[in-house]
């Protein structure tokens, strides 16, 4: 059997990204916001799964690298759901709309407006999930989950210097945009999923900082403290 690569060329993908950016940039603001809220909710499921996997005390003490890798293997399903449903994640839309502006198919104002709306929509979706679904639902009320949520928030908010967070954010967004690129490059569903999975696994396993995902993982900390 002859192995074939069923994918678009990089040049073809850039053209597809550019056209997608034009479509996203010209969407009605309300539609953009609701799509962004949906993306925030979908990513919250994956962030919660990853946080739950990382809550094992024995692995945290004896095999931190292994438990981080296991959590990283699960997390990418969040972006898979976002890309396949066409929802708007701010870190992904950075690539789509920027390429459209560089191709002079979208105005700079529309690009910045889309960034602004998607960021706040993602935040609204994430806060809804952690406060209502996970908070009142008691998902993280058990001691191991509560401790891991609070520990994660400390590691991400208190321990690192600002320049460390900034540089990790650059690396993370690089990989997220690459995942969105690969997601468009595949012609079939399996190729799209595999293409999305590997860069997202990379950024989570390396501990890089994703502004939207961090909201999902850090927000349970005050929620669990309030429920204590």
N, C-alpha and C positions, 0 to 999 in steps of 0.2 A: 504494500500500500504506500502511495506517495503522500508524504505529509505536506500540507499546504497551510499558509497563513491567511486566514480569511479576515482581512482588515483593510481599512482605507489607508492611503499614504499620508504622511504628516502634512503635506501641502493640502490634500483634500480635507483633512481634519481642521486645519486652520480656517479654511473657507467655511466649513460647517459651524465652527465656533463663532466666527464673525457674524454669520447670518443669525445664529441663535442669540448673540448679543444684541443685535438690532431688534429682534422680536421681544426680548426681555426689556430692553430699554424703552420701547414704545408701548408697553403694557399700561393699562390704567392703574394709577397708584393704589387704589383699593384692592385690585386684583393682585398686585405685587405684594401688598401687605399680607393678605390672606394666604398667598402661596408661601410667604416667608414664615408665617406662623405655623403652617403645616410642616415646613422643613425643620423648624425648631422643635416641634413635637416629635417628629420622626427620629431626629438625632438624639433626643432625650432617652428614647428607648434603648438605643445602643450604648449611650453613656451610663445608663443605669445598669445594664447588663455587665459592662466592663467593671464598674464599681463593685457590683455584687461578686464577680469572680475574684477580684483582688482582696476580698474581705476575709480570706482564710488566714488565721493567725499563724498557723504552723508554717505555711509557705512564705509568709511575710518575713518570718524570722530565719528560715533555713534555705529558701530557694526563691529569692526575690526576682531574679531574672526570669525564672520559669513562670511564675505567676503573672508577671508583667506580660510575657509573651502570650500566655493563654488569654488574658484580657484583651490584648491587641488583636488576636485572631478573631475574636467575637465582634469587636467594635465596628469594623467596616460595613456590616450590614445596614448601619444607619445611613451612610452615604449612598449605598446601593438603592435603598428605598427612595431616597431623595432624587437621585438622578433618573431612576426609572419612572417615577411619577411626575417628573418635571417641576418639582417644587424648587423654590429659590433659597439657596444657602449663600450668605453674604461672601464667604471666602471663595466659593465657586464662581459667583457672579463677577468678582473682581476680574477674572480671566476673560469671561465672555464679553463683557462690555468694554473692557480695555482694548481688546483686539478690534472690536467694532469702531472704537474711536480712532485707533491708529490707522484703520482702513478708511477713515473719513465717511463712515456710514451712520455714525451716531454722534450727537453733540456731546460736548464735555458736560454740560448742565444735566442732560438726561442721565448720563453715566453716574454722576455724583448723587443725583436724586435717587436713582435706583439703589446705590450703595447705602444711602441713609435709610431708606424704607426697609430694605432687607435686613439691615442690622437690627433695627428696633422690632421688626416682625419676628426675627429669630429669637430675640431676647424675650418677647412676649410669649412665644410658644414654649420656650424652655421654662420660664417662670410658672406658666400655667401647669406644666407637667409636674414640676417638683413641688409646687405648693398644693395643688388639688389632687392629681392622680397619685403621686408618690407620697406627698405629705399627709393628706387626710386618708389616703389609702393605706397608710402605715407600712409601706414597702421597706423603709429603712429604719423601722422602730426597734428591730432586734439589735442586741448589743454589738455583735461583730460588724454589722452594716453601718450602724451609727458611728462606731469608732473609726471605721475606714473613711467614711464621708468627712468626718472632722479632721482626720490626719491628712487626707488629700488636700483639703482646703488650706491647711497650714503649709504644706509643701509648695503649693502653687502661689499663695498670696503673701506669706510672711517670710519664708526662708530665702528665696532667690532675690538678687538685686534686680532693679528695673531693666538694666541692659541685658541681663540673662533672659528675662521674659521676652524682651523685644527680639533678640536674636533667635530664640526658640520659635517665636511666632513667625519669623521670616521662613525658617526651615519648614515649619508646619504648612504654611500657606503654599509654599512651593510644591510640596507633595500633594496637597489637596487639589491644586490646579492640575497637577500631572494626572491624578486619579480621574478628574473630570475629562481631561483630554483623552486618556485611554478608554474611558467609558463611551466616548463618541467614536473612537477609532475602530472598535469591534463591530463587525457586521451582524453577529448573532448574539443572543442573550447571554450565553455562557461566556463568550469572549468579553462582553461588556462587564460582567460581574467580576471575572478574574482580573481584568484591567483595573477596575476600581479598588479591588481588595488589596493588592500588593502595596501601593504607596501609602494607603491608610494604615495598614499593618506596620509599615516602617515608622510613620510619625508617632503612633501610639507606643510602640515598643521602645522607641528612643526617648520617650518622655517629653516630646516637643509640645508647645502650647498652642492650642486652637481656641480662639476667643469665644466661639459659640459653644464648643464642647465643654470648656472650663466652666461656663455658666451652669450647665447641667450638672456637672460633678461637684461644684463648690456650693451651689445653692442648697443642696440637702443638708449642709452643715448647720446653718441657722434654723432650718426647719426641724431637724432632729433635736437640736437643743431646746427649741420651743416646746416640742412634744415630750421632752424628758420629764 
